[in-house]
Amino acid sequence: MMMASAQEGRGMTGMNIYTGSSTEASEQSLDLPPPGTSEIQTKTTTATNESLKTTTTTTTIKEMHFTLTYFRFGGSAEAIRCAFHMGHIDFEDFRISHREFETERDSGALPYGQLPVLDVTTTTRMTRTRTTKTTDDVSKIDTTVTTAPPSPHITTDTSSSAETIRLPQSTAILRFVGKLAKLYPEDALTALRCDALIDAVQDFNEALRPTIKPYKSELNEDDWWSMRWELGTFTIPLWLRRVSFQLSEEGPFALGKEICICDLALYVIFKWLGMGLLDGIPNDLVQQHDRLIVFMDAVKHEPRVASFYKDEKVKLAEAAAIEAKAAKAVQANLKPTRGASPLQQQQQQQQQQKANGYS
């Protein structure tokens, strides 16, 4: 499967954890990854006979490693990538072309035939340490022996295993990463408000989806422009007004003074609306709401968010260069059959572009 080869090629950065070789070692400080990505369990048992005491300490360490797979642009993975960055959680940011996506989808490797997906690899390491030494009970020690008592005998054995599961659905992934990154509310009612705003983003996506490729091909041009006009004139302005009413008056973020994943989800959509990339939809709709302007400014200048988009700008530029180079190579290979009609030439070009993942 493509994912396996990709992970092997890049490798996964392990998190160094001191497992120790004695009972005392388990009490030392451990160099742990961010909270939520690891778990340590220690169990100690002691058995004593007439002259020896054996202490067995079993330490089990579970670590999670993450690989996020999505296209080379932001889209449904943008908020997820930002949450990883804000939580200082290492992950493999695997960005693929449309052609690679089709290969994955057709192979059945994608649970719902969609991106993004998150691969979570849980590595379990078990260390068992046995320490054997003489008992502290002097009455049980043979006083006729003139040699010093033996020093503690320590033996250690280790084992490890790994399991990978693939998780779909962008909002589910965002919530999961948000919890690891401490960007998801612990209070149940506040979490409900957060979820409601994230679901509102899904309402927006559902309304827009019929006019987005590949669904756009199912509409004639007049119907498509009519739908876009209705979206830009009625549907989206009404949605923005309703969302603005749901934002906390305490501000500056959606739920108050602390940023959380619903802020990231809303910010991505509002930013997209302002980029002028949606034909037929005005790019100033967000700017018509004072509360949304304050919200956008607060999220944009949050230090961790600003740091993410600074790095993301470089990655998107690199991705654009890769796409441009690949598209140029595709065009160079487009050689219509001699004598073919203009319609046949167009069909041949479309087939060639589809084969190269640029349809």
C-alpha positions in Angstrom: 0.0 0.0 0.0 1.3 3.5 -0.8 1.1 4.7 2.7 3.4 2.0 4.0 6.1 2.8 1.5 5.8 6.5 2.2 6.2 6.0 5.9 9.2 3.7 5.4 10.8 6.2 3.0 10.5 9.1 5.5 10.6 7.2 8.7 8.9 8.1 11.9 10.7 10.1 14.5 10.7 8.1 17.7 10.3 9.8 21.1 13.1 8.9 23.4 11.9 7.6 26.8 14.1 6.4 29.5 12.7 3.0 30.6 15.3 2.3 33.3 16.9 -0.9 34.4 16.0 -1.0 38.1 13.2 -0.2 40.5 14.8 3.2 41.3 14.9 4.1 37.6 11.2 4.1 37.3 11.1 7.0 39.7 13.3 9.2 37.6 12.0 12.0 35.3 11.0 10.8 31.9 11.5 12.8 28.7 7.9 12.5 27.4 6.2 13.7 24.3 3.3 16.1 24.6 0.5 14.9 27.1 -1.9 12.6 25.5 0.5 11.1 23.0 2.0 8.7 25.6 1.0 6.6 28.5 3.2 4.9 31.2 2.0 2.2 33.5 4.3 0.7 36.2 3.6 -2.4 38.3 5.9 -3.7 41.1 5.6 -7.0 42.8 7.8 -8.5 45.6 8.5 -12.1 46.5 10.5 -13.1 49.6 11.9 -16.5 50.7 14.2 -17.3 53.7 17.2 -15.4 52.4 16.4 -13.6 49.2 14.0 -10.9 48.1 13.0 -10.6 44.4 11.4 -7.4 43.2 9.9 -7.4 39.7 9.1 -4.0 38.1 7.1 -4.0 34.8 7.0 -0.7 33.0 4.7 -0.4 29.9 5.0 2.6 27.7 2.6 3.3 24.9 3.4 6.0 22.4 1.4 7.3 19.5 2.8 8.5 16.2 0.7 10.3 13.6 0.6 10.5 9.8 -1.9 12.9 8.2 -2.7 12.4 4.5 -4.3 15.0 2.4 -3.8 17.0 -0.8 -1.1 19.6 -1.2 -3.4 22.6 -0.3 -5.1 23.5 2.9 -8.7 22.5 2.5 -10.2 20.1 5.1 -6.8 19.5 6.6 -5.8 23.1 7.3 -7.3 23.4 10.8 -6.0 19.9 11.7 -2.4 20.8 10.7 -2.7 24.0 12.6 -3.9 22.1 15.7 -0.9 19.8 15.5 1.4 22.8 15.2 -0.2 24.6 18.1 0.1 21.6 20.4 3.7 21.0 19.4 2.8 17.5 18.4 5.1 15.8 15.8 3.3 14.3 12.9 4.0 13.2 9.3 2.4 15.7 7.0 1.9 13.5 3.9 0.7 15.7 1.0 -0.3 13.9 -2.2 -1.4 14.7 -5.7 -4.9 14.0 -7.1 -3.5 11.1 -9.1 -2.0 9.5 -5.9 -5.4 10.0 -4.2 -7.2 8.2 -7.0 -4.7 5.3 -6.6 -5.3 5.1 -2.9 -9.1 5.4 -3.3 -9.3 2.8 -6.0 -7.2 0.4 -4.0 -9.7 0.5 -1.1 -7.1 2.0 1.2 -9.4 5.0 2.2 -12.2 4.0 4.6 -14.8 6.3 2.9 -12.9 7.0 -0.3 -12.1 10.5 0.9 -9.3 12.6 2.4 -8.0 13.5 4.9 -7.2 10.3 6.8 -5.1 10.0 10.0 -2.9 7.0 10.6 -2.3 6.4 14.3 0.5 4.0 15.1 0.6 2.9 18.8 3.9 1.4 19.8 3.9 -0.5 23.1 7.2 -1.2 24.9 7.4 -3.4 27.9 10.4 -3.5 30.2 10.5 -6.1 33.0 13.3 -5.7 35.6 14.0 -8.3 38.3 16.2 -7.3 41.3 17.3 -10.1 43.6 19.1 -9.4 46.8 19.6 -10.8 50.3 16.9 -10.0 52.8 17.4 -7.2 55.4 16.6 -9.7 58.2 20.1 -10.3 59.8 18.9 -13.2 61.8 18.4 -15.2 58.6 22.0 -14.6 57.4 24.6 -17.2 58.2 27.1 -15.4 60.5 29.8 -18.1 60.0 30.3 -16.8 56.5 33.1 -14.3 56.5 32.7 -13.1 52.8 30.6 -10.1 52.1 26.9 -10.8 51.1 26.4 -10.8 47.3 25.4 -7.5 45.6 21.9 -7.3 44.1 21.5 -9.2 40.9 19.6 -7.4 38.2 18.1 -8.8 35.0 16.1 -6.9 32.4 14.2 -8.0 29.4 12.2 -5.9 26.9 9.6 -6.4 24.2 7.8 -4.2 21.8 4.8 -4.2 19.4 3.1 -1.7 17.1 -0.4 -1.4 15.7 -1.7 1.1 13.1 -5.3 2.2 12.6 -6.5 4.6 9.9 -9.1 7.1 10.9 -11.3 9.1 8.4 -13.5 12.2 8.7 -11.9 15.7 9.1 -14.0 16.9 12.0 -13.5 13.7 14.0 -9.7 14.0 13.4 -9.8 17.7 14.4 -11.5 16.9 17.7 -9.0 14.2 18.4 -6.0 16.3 17.7 -7.6 19.2 19.6 -7.9 17.1 22.7 -4.3 16.1 22.5 -3.2 19.7 21.9 -5.4 21.0 24.8 -7.4 23.0 22.3 -10.7 21.3 23.1 -12.8 22.4 26.1 -12.9 20.1 29.1 -16.2 21.5 30.4 -19.1 19.5 28.8 -21.3 22.5 28.0 -18.4 24.5 26.5 -17.5 21.5 24.5 -21.0 21.4 23.2 -20.8 25.0 22.1 -17.5 24.2 20.4 -19.0 21.2 18.5 -22.1 23.3 17.5 -19.8 25.8 15.7 -17.8 23.1 14.0 -21.0 21.5 12.8 -22.1 25.0 11.5 -19.0 24.9 9.3 -20.2 21.6 7.9 -23.5 23.3 7.1 -21.6 25.8 5.1 -19.7 23.1 3.2 -22.8 21.2 2.4 -24.5 24.3 1.0 -21.4 25.1 -1.2 -20.6 21.5 -2.3 -23.0 21.2 -5.2 -21.2 24.1 -7.0 -17.7 22.7 -6.4 -15.9 20.3 -8.8 -16.7 17.4 -9.4 -20.3 18.1 -8.6 -20.2 21.2 -10.8 -20.1 19.0 -13.9 -23.6 17.8 -13.1 -25.0 21.3 -13.7 -25.4 23.3 -16.8 -23.7 26.7 -16.7 -26.9 28.8 -16.2 -28.0 26.6 -13.2 -24.5 26.8 -11.7 -24.4 30.6 -11.9 -27.9 30.8 -10.5 -26.9 28.6 -7.5 -23.7 30.7 -6.9 -25.8 33.9 -7.0 -28.2 32.6 -4.4 -25.3 31.5 -2.2 -23.6 34.8 -2.4 -26.8 36.9 -2.0 -28.8 35.0 0.6 -27.4 31.7 1.9 -23.9 32.7 3.0 -24.8 36.2 4.3 -27.6 34.6 6.5 -25.2 31.9 7.7 -22.5 34.5 8.6 -25.0 36.6 10.5 -26.2 33.5 12.5 -22.7 32.5 13.3 -21.8 36.0 14.5 -24.7 35.8 17.0 -23.2 32.6 18.4 -19.8 34.0 19.2 -19.1 34.9 22.8 -19.5 38.6 23.7 -16.5 38.2 26.0 -14.3 37.6 23.0 -12.1 37.9 21.2 -12.4 34.2 20.3 -15.5 32.3 19.5 -16.0 31.0 23.1 -14.3 33.7 25.0 -10.7 34.4 25.9 -9.3 31.0 25.1 -8.7 29.7 21.6 -10.0 26.3 20.6 -10.5 24.1 17.6 -13.8 25.8 16.6 -11.9 29.0 16.1 -9.5 27.2 13.7 -12.4 25.7 11.7 -14.2 29.1 11.4 -11.0 31.0 10.6 -10.2 28.7 7.7 -13.7 29.2 6.1 -13.7 33.0 6.7 -10.3 33.4 5.3 -11.2 31.3 2.2 -14.3 33.5 1.6 -12.1 36.6 1.7 -9.7 35.3 -0.9 -12.0 35.8 -3.9 -11.6 32.3 -5.1 -15.3 31.5 -5.3 -16.7 32.8 -8.6 -20.1 34.5 -8.1 -19.6 35.0 -4.4 -18.5 38.4 -3.1 -15.2 38.4 -1.1 -16.3 41.0 1.4 -19.1 39.1 3.1 -17.1 38.5 6.3 -16.1 42.2 6.5 -19.7 43.2 6.8 -19.8 41.9 10.4 -17.9 43.8 13.1 -17.8 40.8 15.4 -16.3 38.6 12.7 -13.6 41.2 12.0 -12.5 41.2 15.6 -12.6 37.4 15.6 -10.5 37.1 12.5 -7.9 39.6 13.8 -7.6 37.8 17.1 -7.1 34.3 15.5 -4.7 35.7 12.9 -2.4 37.2 15.5 -2.5 34.4 18.0 1.3 33.6 18.2 0.9 29.9 17.5 -1.5 30.4 14.6 0.8 33.1 13.1 3.7 30.7 13.4 1.8 27.9 11.6 0.8 30.1 8.7 4.3 31.4 8.3 5.5 27.8 7.9 2.5 26.9 5.8 3.2 29.7 3.3 6.5 28.1 2.5 5.0 24.6 2.2 2.2 25.9 -0.1 4.8 27.6 -2.3 6.8 24.4 -2.6 3.6 22.5 -3.4 2.6 25.0 -6.1 6.1 24.6 -7.7 5.7 20.8 -7.7 2.2 21.1 -9.3 3.4 23.6 -11.9 6.3 21.4 -12.9 4.0 18.3 -13.2 1.4 20.2 -15.2 4.1 21.4 -17.6 5.3 17.9 -18.1 1.8 16.8 -18.8 1.3 19.5 -21.4 4.6 18.5 -23.1 3.2 15.0 -23.4 -0.1 16.0 -25.0 0.3 15.0 -28.6 -3.1 14.8 -30.4 -3.5 12.2 -33.1 -2.7 13.6 -36.5 -5.9 14.2 -38.5 -8.1 14.1 -35.4 -11.0 16.6 -35.3 -10.9 19.4 -32.7 -13.5 17.5 -30.6 -11.4 14.4 -30.7 -8.2 16.3 -29.8 -10.0 17.8 -26.8 -11.2 14.4 -25.7 -7.7 13.0 -26.0 -6.3 15.9 -24.0 -8.9 15.4 -21.2 -8.1 11.6 -21.1 -4.3 12.4 -20.9 -4.9 15.0 -18.1 -7.0 12.5 -16.2 -4.4 9.8 -16.5 -1.8 12.3 -15.0 -4.1 13.4 -12.2 -4.8 16.9 -13.4 -8.4 16.6 -14.6 
